[in-house]
Amino acid sequence: MLKQAEHALRASEMRFNKIQRIAKMGSWELDLMSGELLWSDEVFRIFEIDQNLFDASYEVFLSRIHPEDRNAVGQAYDRWLVNHSRDEITCRLLLPDGGIKWVHMHCETFCNDDDKTVLAIGTMQDITERKEIEARSATYLEAIGNLALVSIADRTGRILQANPMFCEVSGYCEEELIGRDHRILNSGTHNKAFFVEMWSTIARGGSWRQEICNRSKSGALYWVDSTIIPLKDSSGRVGSYLSFRVNITKRKMIELDLIKAKTDAEKANLAKAHFISHMSHELRTPLNVMLGFTQLLECGSPSPSSGQMTMLKKISGAGWYLLELINKILDLAAIESGKLVVSRETVCIAEVMAECRRMTESQALKRDIQLIFPLLDTQLFANGDRIRVKQVLINLLSNAIKYNRKGGTVEVNCDTVGLKHVRISVKDTGPGLPQEKLRQLFQQFNRLGQETGSIEGTGIGLVVTKQLVELMGGKIGFESTVGAGSVFWFELISVDL
């Protein structure tokens, strides 16, 4: 008799567990006196937790709750303990693989004779599938709402039916539309060929879809994404046409505004580039005269006094700095206007490095900076504009020298990257850049807080450098560590000879 009862109990448990799996519902029990928490097998499955590795606990439970829902779940838990009544809550679970499940939890609490809550039992059901269906349904309903301009026309194009939304958007009541030709909505925007193509398509029994500009009763224009489907009668002939229209007027207005804004911006950029180019050329003429006369005074006879020579050096230095600024602005204006054309030739990297080294040695010597260049194979070539490659490398070298510590080093390296690229890198021993300033690199006229420092600069050198590299089909990048220095590099397409 006892064995039969045990057998019946096990069978009942098996049926209960099967029902739980089918319903994706598990049960739990919390002894509030001892803190012991029990989960059914299905709860472990819902949480995707191996019950052989983890014991049921409130901490494990809470760790699986989505961070945005934990506060609500905690409040519900507190409410269950205080109210001594049935309660329920829906929340999300965050799975180990980053996925999300929706669960619905129900709880009921029990008290002892002293009215103290001692036991909480409840259920937990996986309702993810239901939530997904609800989300899809909401999407479908929203789409149907947007596709609410519906009409039916006969083979000649006369309107037979029109739904309320069609009437609302067009401005005509249904009585005004019934029996009228569809051309009542013609805005005159589309040419004859547009409608010939439409009628020939649907006359053959095919569906047609296009964006059409219509005119409402008040004369206002509105755009619709129109789909026309031929409806066949019992004999197989096309007897009428069903038209679905989505009102896309707002989108078209935004598109037109964007096109206008783009056109206006392009015109403004061209005007700016023309102005900058014109003014820069106008500035260079007197500046060259000033630099020429300064050089004559420096070499004149009798020789200038030491005080005069100091002033002449300052004038000369300021003049050359302004000339460098003007040249960079001219380059930037030419790049932005699309007028700067770079040649694509075979460039010997060893020759370019040797020339750049000679051109920056005096600058490095003044700051007691050691330049370290690699011994390169003269057979290493890249595709680019020779003058612009030199300009890029000199700018990176000048920055590495200017923003280095006195007595530091600038190390240049050249490596092949894969089979198709050559990478040239310039490493300095300067102070490096913090993370927040790295995001501001390559911004025009942004000197990263050096504006008030003693080091001269324009804030556009790196901008021009980046755009020149990209115009040559390459790319540029950097790495920086505060207190250790920075590495700037650029890659060009390699050439095998």
C-alpha positions as CSV (number, residue, x, y, z in Angstrom):
1,M,0.0,0.0,0.0
2,L,2.8,2.4,0.9
3,K,4.7,1.5,-2.3
4,Q,1.6,2.2,-4.3
5,A,1.2,5.6,-2.6
6,E,4.9,6.4,-3.2
7,H,4.5,5.4,-6.9
8,A,1.4,7.5,-7.2
9,L,3.2,10.5,-5.6
10,R,6.2,10.2,-8.0
11,A,3.8,9.9,-10.9
12,S,2.0,13.0,-9.7
13,E,5.3,14.9,-9.3
14,M,6.3,13.9,-12.8
15,R,3.0,15.1,-14.3
16,F,3.4,18.3,-12.3
17,N,6.9,18.9,-13.6
18,K,5.8,18.2,-17.1
19,I,3.0,20.7,-16.8
20,Q,5.5,23.2,-15.5
21,R,7.8,22.7,-18.4
22,I,5.0,23.1,-21.0
23,A,3.7,26.2,-19.3
24,K,7.3,27.4,-18.7
25,M,6.2,28.1,-15.1
26,G,8.1,27.2,-12.0
27,S,7.3,27.5,-8.3
28,W,9.4,28.7,-5.4
29,E,9.1,28.8,-1.6
30,L,10.9,31.1,0.9
31,D,11.0,30.4,4.6
32,L,11.4,33.9,6.1
33,M,12.4,32.5,9.5
34,S,15.3,30.4,8.3
35,G,16.0,32.3,5.0
36,E,15.8,29.0,3.1
37,L,14.8,29.3,-0.5
38,L,13.5,26.5,-2.7
39,W,13.1,26.5,-6.4
40,S,11.5,24.0,-8.7
41,D,13.5,22.6,-11.6
42,E,11.7,24.9,-14.0
43,V,12.8,28.0,-12.1
44,F,16.4,26.9,-12.6
45,R,15.7,26.4,-16.3
46,I,14.1,29.8,-16.6
47,F,17.2,31.4,-15.0
48,E,19.4,29.2,-17.2
49,I,21.3,28.2,-14.0
50,D,22.8,24.8,-13.4
51,Q,21.3,23.6,-10.1
52,N,24.2,21.3,-9.5
53,L,26.5,24.4,-9.4
54,F,24.4,27.0,-7.7
55,D,22.0,26.8,-4.7
56,A,18.8,28.8,-4.8
57,S,19.3,32.2,-3.1
58,Y,17.9,35.7,-3.1
59,E,21.3,37.0,-4.2
60,V,21.4,34.7,-7.2
61,F,17.8,35.6,-8.1
62,L,18.5,39.4,-7.8
63,S,21.7,39.1,-9.9
64,R,19.7,37.7,-12.8
65,I,17.1,40.6,-12.7
66,H,17.7,43.3,-15.3
67,P,19.5,46.3,-13.7
68,E,16.7,48.6,-14.8
69,D,14.1,46.4,-13.0
70,R,15.9,45.5,-9.8
71,N,14.5,48.5,-7.9
72,A,10.9,47.6,-8.8
73,V,11.5,44.0,-7.8
74,G,13.0,45.0,-4.5
75,Q,10.0,47.3,-3.8
76,A,7.6,44.4,-4.7
77,Y,9.5,42.1,-2.3
78,D,9.2,44.6,0.5
79,R,5.5,45.1,-0.3
80,W,4.9,41.4,-0.2
81,L,6.3,41.1,3.3
82,V,4.3,44.1,4.7
83,N,0.9,43.7,3.0
84,H,0.4,40.0,3.8
85,S,-1.5,39.6,0.5
86,R,-1.2,38.3,-3.0
87,D,0.8,40.3,-5.4
88,E,2.5,40.0,-8.8
89,I,5.1,41.7,-11.0
90,T,6.5,41.5,-14.5
91,C,10.2,42.1,-15.1
92,R,13.1,41.2,-17.3
93,L,16.0,38.8,-16.7
94,L,19.5,39.4,-18.0
95,L,21.0,36.2,-19.2
96,P,24.7,35.3,-19.2
97,D,24.9,35.6,-23.0
98,G,23.4,39.1,-22.9
99,G,20.0,38.0,-23.9
100,I,16.8,39.0,-22.2
101,K,13.8,37.1,-20.9
102,W,10.5,38.4,-19.6
103,V,9.0,36.7,-16.5
104,H,5.8,37.1,-14.6
105,M,6.1,36.5,-10.8
106,H,3.2,35.8,-8.4
107,C,3.6,35.8,-4.6
108,E,1.5,35.0,-1.6
109,T,2.6,35.4,2.0
110,F,1.5,33.6,5.2
111,C,1.6,34.7,8.8
112,N,1.9,32.9,12.1
113,D,-0.4,33.5,15.1
114,D,1.5,36.6,16.0
115,D,0.7,38.1,12.6
116,K,4.3,37.9,11.6
117,T,5.1,36.9,8.0
118,V,6.9,33.6,8.0
119,L,6.4,32.1,4.6
120,A,6.2,33.3,1.0
121,I,5.3,31.0,-1.9
122,G,4.9,31.9,-5.5
123,T,5.3,31.1,-9.2
124,M,7.5,32.4,-11.9
125,Q,6.5,32.1,-15.6
126,D,8.6,32.7,-18.7
127,I,6.4,35.1,-20.8
128,T,9.1,36.0,-23.3
129,E,7.2,34.6,-26.3
130,R,4.0,36.4,-25.3
131,K,6.0,39.7,-25.0
132,E,7.5,39.2,-28.4
133,I,4.1,38.6,-30.0
134,E,2.7,41.7,-28.3
135,A,5.7,43.7,-29.6
136,R,5.2,42.4,-33.1
137,S,1.5,43.0,-32.9
138,A,2.1,46.6,-31.8
139,T,4.4,47.0,-34.7
140,Y,1.9,45.6,-37.1
141,L,-0.9,47.8,-35.8
142,E,1.3,50.9,-36.1
143,A,2.2,49.9,-39.7
144,I,-1.5,49.4,-40.5
145,G,-2.2,52.8,-39.0
146,N,0.4,54.4,-41.2
147,L,-1.0,52.5,-44.3
148,A,-4.4,53.9,-43.6
149,L,-4.9,55.7,-47.0
150,V,-6.8,53.0,-48.8
151,S,-8.9,53.3,-52.0
152,I,-10.3,51.1,-54.8
153,A,-10.6,52.3,-58.4
154,D,-12.1,50.7,-61.5
155,R,-10.2,49.8,-64.6
156,T,-10.6,53.4,-66.0
157,G,-9.3,54.9,-62.8
158,R,-12.6,56.1,-61.3
159,I,-12.6,55.9,-57.5
160,L,-15.1,53.4,-56.1
161,Q,-14.2,53.5,-52.4
162,A,-12.0,55.5,-50.1
163,N,-11.5,55.0,-46.4
164,P,-11.7,57.8,-43.8
165,M,-8.0,58.4,-43.6
166,F,-7.8,58.8,-47.4
167,C,-10.6,61.5,-47.1
168,E,-8.9,63.2,-44.2
169,V,-5.5,63.6,-45.9
170,S,-6.9,64.5,-49.4
171,G,-9.5,66.9,-47.9
172,Y,-12.4,65.4,-49.9
173,C,-15.4,63.7,-48.4
174,E,-16.2,60.2,-49.7
175,E,-19.2,61.6,-51.7
176,E,-16.9,64.0,-53.5
177,L,-14.5,61.2,-54.4
178,I,-16.8,58.4,-55.5
179,G,-17.1,58.2,-59.3
180,R,-14.3,60.9,-59.8
181,D,-11.2,60.1,-61.8
182,H,-8.1,59.5,-59.8
183,R,-6.5,62.5,-61.6
184,I,-8.5,64.7,-59.2
185,L,-5.4,64.3,-56.9
186,N,-2.9,65.1,-59.7
187,S,-0.4,67.7,-58.5
188,G,1.2,68.2,-61.9
189,T,4.6,67.3,-60.4
190,H,5.0,64.1,-62.4
191,N,5.3,63.8,-66.2
192,K,3.2,61.8,-68.6
193,A,5.7,58.9,-68.8
194,F,5.4,58.4,-65.0
195,F,1.7,57.5,-65.3
196,V,2.2,55.6,-68.6
197,E,4.6,53.3,-66.8
198,M,2.2,52.9,-63.8
199,W,-0.8,52.0,-66.0
200,S,1.2,49.6,-68.3
201,T,2.4,47.8,-65.2
202,I,-0.9,47.3,-63.5
203,A,-2.7,46.5,-66.8
204,R,-0.4,43.5,-67.2
205,G,-1.5,42.4,-63.7
206,G,1.6,43.5,-61.9
207,S,1.9,45.5,-58.7
208,W,3.3,49.0,-58.9
209,R,4.9,51.1,-56.2
210,Q,6.3,54.6,-56.3
211,E,6.4,57.8,-54.3
212,I,3.7,60.2,-55.6
213,C,3.1,63.9,-54.9
214,N,-0.7,64.5,-54.7
215,R,-2.7,67.7,-54.3
216,S,-5.4,68.0,-51.7
217,K,-8.7,69.8,-52.1
218,S,-7.2,72.9,-50.5
219,G,-4.4,72.9,-53.0
220,A,-1.7,71.8,-50.5
221,L,0.8,69.2,-51.8
222,Y,1.4,66.0,-49.9
223,W,3.5,62.9,-50.6
224,V,2.5,59.3,-50.4
225,D,4.3,56.0,-50.9
226,S,1.7,54.4,-53.1
227,T,1.3,50.7,-53.8
228,I,-1.3,49.7,-56.4
229,I,-2.4,46.0,-56.6
230,P,-4.7,44.8,-59.5
231,L,-7.8,42.8,-58.3
232,K,-9.0,40.1,-60.7
233,D,-12.6,39.0,-61.2
234,S,-13.8,35.4,-61.4
235,S,-12.8,35.2,-65.0
236,G,-9.2,36.1,-64.2
237,R,-9.5,39.6,-65.7
238,V,-8.3,42.7,-63.9
239,G,-11.5,44.4,-62.8
240,S,-10.3,47.0,-60.2
241,Y,-7.3,48.3,-58.4
242,L,-6.6,48.4,-54.7
243,S,-4.3,51.3,-53.6
244,F,-2.5,51.5,-50.3
245,R,-0.9,54.9,-49.6
246,V,1.5,55.8,-46.7
247,N,1.6,59.5,-46.0
248,I,5.3,60.4,-46.2
249,T,5.0,64.2,-46.4
250,K,7.0,64.8,-43.2
251,R,9.8,62.6,-44.4
252,K,9.9,64.3,-47.9
253,M,9.9,67.7,-46.3
254,I,12.9,66.7,-44.1
255,E,14.6,65.3,-47.2
256,L,14.0,68.5,-49.1
257,D,15.3,70.5,-46.2
258,L,18.4,68.4,-46.0
259,I,19.0,68.8,-49.7
260,K,18.6,72.6,-49.4
261,A,20.8,72.6,-46.3
262,K,23.5,70.6,-48.1
263,T,23.3,72.9,-51.1
264,D,23.5,76.0,-48.9
265,A,26.5,74.5,-47.0
266,E,28.3,73.7,-50.2
267,K,27.8,77.2,-51.5
268,A,29.0,78.6,-48.1
269,N,32.0,76.4,-48.2
270,L,32.9,77.5,-51.7
271,A,32.4,81.1,-50.7
272,K,34.6,80.6,-47.6
273,A,37.3,78.8,-49.6
274,H,37.3,81.6,-52.2
275,F,37.5,84.3,-49.5
276,I,40.3,82.5,-47.6
277,S,42.2,81.8,-50.8
278,H,41.9,85.4,-52.0
279,M,42.8,87.0,-48.6
280,S,45.7,84.6,-48.0
281,H,47.2,85.6,-51.4
282,E,46.7,89.2,-50.5
283,L,48.4,88.8,-47.2
284,R,51.4,86.9,-48.6
285,T,52.4,89.7,-50.9
286,P,53.2,92.3,-48.2
287,L,54.4,89.6,-45.9
288,N,57.1,88.5,-48.4
289,V,58.1,92.1,-48.8
290,M,58.5,92.4,-45.1
291,L,60.6,89.2,-44.8
292,G,62.7,90.4,-47.7
293,F,63.5,93.7,-46.2
294,T,64.2,92.1,-42.8
295,Q,66.8,89.8,-44.4
296,L,68.4,92.9,-46.2
297,L,68.6,94.7,-42.9
298,E,70.2,91.7,-41.2
299,C,72.9,91.5,-43.9
300,G,73.2,95.2,-44.4
301,S,76.2,97.4,-43.9
302,P,76.9,98.6,-41.4
303,S,75.8,95.6,-39.5
304,P,72.9,96.1,-37.1
305,S,73.6,96.4,-33.4
306,S,72.8,93.5,-31.1
307,G,69.6,95.1,-30.0
308,Q,68.5,95.8,-33.5
309,M,69.4,92.2,-34.5
310,T,67.2,90.9,-31.7
311,M,64.3,93.0,-32.9
312,L,64.9,91.9,-36.5
313,K,65.0,88.2,-35.5
314,K,61.6,88.7,-33.7
315,I,60.2,90.4,-36.8
316,S,61.6,87.6,-39.0
317,G,60.3,84.8,-36.7
318,A,56.8,86.4,-36.6
319,G,56.8,86.8,-40.3
320,W,57.7,83.2,-41.1
321,Y,55.2,82.0,-38.5
322,L,52.4,84.0,-40.3
323,L,53.6,82.7,-43.7
324,E,53.4,79.1,-42.4
325,L,49.9,79.8,-41.0
326,I,48.7,81.3,-44.3
327,N,50.1,78.3,-46.3
328,K,48.3,75.9,-44.0
329,I,45.1,77.8,-44.2
330,L,45.4,77.8,-48.0
331,D,46.0,74.0,-48.0
332,L,42.9,73.5,-45.7
333,A,40.7,75.7,-47.9
334,A,41.9,73.9,-51.0
335,I,41.2,70.5,-49.4
336,E,37.7,71.5,-48.2
337,S,36.7,72.9,-51.5
338,G,37.9,69.8,-53.4
339,K,40.5,71.8,-55.4
340,L,43.6,70.2,-54.0
341,V,44.7,67.4,-56.3
342,V,47.4,65.0,-55.1
343,S,49.4,63.1,-57.6
344,R,49.8,59.3,-57.3
345,E,53.4,58.4,-58.0
346,T,55.9,55.9,-56.7
347,V,57.7,57.5,-53.7
348,C,61.0,56.2,-52.3
349,I,60.6,56.2,-48.5
350,A,64.3,56.3,-47.8
351,E,64.8,59.4,-49.9
352,V,61.8,61.2,-48.3
353,M,63.1,60.4,-44.8
354,A,66.6,61.6,-45.5
355,E,65.2,65.0,-46.8
356,C,62.9,65.4,-43.9
357,R,65.7,64.6,-41.5
358,R,67.9,67.4,-43.0
359,M,64.9,69.8,-42.8
360,T,64.2,69.2,-39.1
361,E,67.7,68.7,-37.7
362,S,68.2,72.4,-36.9
363,Q,64.8,72.6,-35.1
364,A,65.7,69.5,-33.0
365,L,69.2,70.9,-32.2
366,K,67.7,74.1,-30.8
367,R,65.7,72.0,-28.3
368,D,68.4,69.5,-27.6
369,I,66.2,66.7,-29.2
370,Q,67.9,63.6,-30.5
371,L,66.5,62.4,-33.9
372,I,66.6,58.7,-34.5
373,F,66.0,57.5,-38.0
374,P,66.1,53.8,-39.2
375,L,68.5,52.5,-41.8
376,L,66.1,51.8,-44.7
377,D,66.3,49.6,-47.7
378,T,66.2,52.0,-50.7
379,Q,63.9,49.5,-52.4
380,L,61.0,50.4,-50.1
381,F,58.4,52.4,-52.1
382,A,54.9,53.7,-51.5
383,N,52.1,55.1,-53.7
384,G,51.5,58.8,-53.0
385,D,52.4,62.5,-53.8
386,R,56.1,63.0,-53.0
387,I,55.7,66.6,-51.9
388,R,52.7,65.8,-49.7
389,V,54.3,62.7,-48.1
390,K,57.2,65.0,-47.1
391,Q,54.7,67.6,-45.8
392,V,53.0,65.0,-43.7
393,L,56.2,63.6,-42.2
394,I,57.7,67.0,-41.5
395,N,54.5,68.1,-39.7
396,L,54.6,65.0,-37.5
397,L,58.3,65.5,-36.8
398,S,57.9,69.2,-36.0
399,N,55.1,68.4,-33.6
400,A,57.1,65.6,-31.9
401,I,60.0,68.1,-31.5
402,K,57.9,71.1,-30.3
403,Y,55.9,69.1,-27.8
404,N,58.8,67.0,-26.5
405,R,60.7,67.5,-23.3
406,K,64.1,69.2,-23.5
407,G,66.8,66.6,-24.1
408,G,64.2,64.0,-25.3
409,T,64.2,61.8,-28.4
410,V,62.1,61.5,-31.5
411,E,62.3,58.1,-33.1
412,V,61.1,57.4,-36.6
413,N,60.3,53.9,-37.7
414,C,59.1,52.3,-41.0
415,D,57.4,48.9,-41.3
416,T,55.4,47.0,-43.8
417,V,51.9,46.2,-42.7
418,G,50.6,43.1,-44.3
419,L,51.4,42.9,-48.0
420,K,49.9,46.1,-49.2
421,H,50.8,49.0,-46.8
422,V,53.9,50.8,-45.5
423,R,53.6,52.4,-42.0
424,I,55.7,55.3,-41.0
425,S,55.6,56.2,-37.2
426,V,57.0,59.1,-35.2
427,K,57.5,58.5,-31.5
428,D,58.3,61.2,-29.0
429,T,59.2,61.3,-25.3
430,G,56.8,64.2,-24.5
431,P,54.2,64.4,-21.7
432,G,51.6,62.5,-23.6
433,L,47.9,63.2,-23.9
434,P,45.1,62.3,-21.4
435,Q,42.1,60.3,-22.8
436,E,39.8,63.3,-22.9
437,K,42.1,65.2,-25.1
438,L,42.7,62.3,-27.5
439,R,39.1,62.7,-28.7
440,Q,39.8,66.3,-29.7
441,L,42.7,65.5,-32.0
442,F,42.2,66.4,-35.7
443,Q,39.8,69.2,-34.8
444,Q,40.4,72.5,-36.6
445,F,42.1,75.2,-34.5
446,N,42.1,73.1,-31.4
447,R,45.5,73.1,-29.8
448,L,44.4,71.0,-26.8
449,G,45.0,73.6,-24.2
450,Q,48.4,74.9,-25.6
451,E,46.9,78.2,-26.8
452,T,48.3,80.1,-23.8
453,G,51.7,78.3,-23.8
454,S,55.0,79.4,-25.2
455,I,55.0,77.0,-28.1
456,E,53.7,78.5,-31.4
457,G,51.1,76.6,-33.4
458,T,48.1,77.0,-35.6
459,G,45.9,74.1,-34.5
460,I,45.3,73.0,-38.1
461,G,48.5,71.2,-38.9
462,L,47.2,67.8,-37.9
463,V,43.9,68.4,-39.7
464,V,45.7,69.1,-43.0
465,T,48.0,66.1,-42.3
466,K,45.1,63.7,-41.8
467,Q,43.2,64.9,-44.9
468,L,46.4,64.7,-47.1
469,V,47.0,61.2,-46.0
470,E,43.4,60.2,-46.8
471,L,43.6,61.9,-50.2
472,M,46.6,59.7,-51.0
473,G,44.5,56.6,-50.1
474,G,46.1,56.1,-46.7
475,K,45.1,56.4,-43.1
476,I,46.5,58.0,-39.9
477,G,46.4,57.1,-36.3
478,F,48.0,57.6,-32.9
479,E,48.7,56.2,-29.4
480,S,49.5,58.3,-26.4
481,T,50.4,57.6,-22.7
482,V,50.5,60.3,-20.1
483,G,54.1,60.7,-18.9
484,A,55.6,58.4,-21.6
485,G,54.9,60.2,-24.9
486,S,53.0,59.7,-28.1
487,V,53.3,57.8,-31.4
488,F,51.7,59.2,-34.5
489,W,51.7,57.0,-37.6
490,F,50.4,57.0,-41.2
491,E,50.1,54.2,-43.7
492,L,50.3,54.4,-47.5
493,I,49.8,51.7,-50.1
494,S,53.1,49.9,-50.8
495,V,54.5,49.5,-54.3
496,D,56.7,46.6,-55.5
497,L,59.2,47.4,-58.2
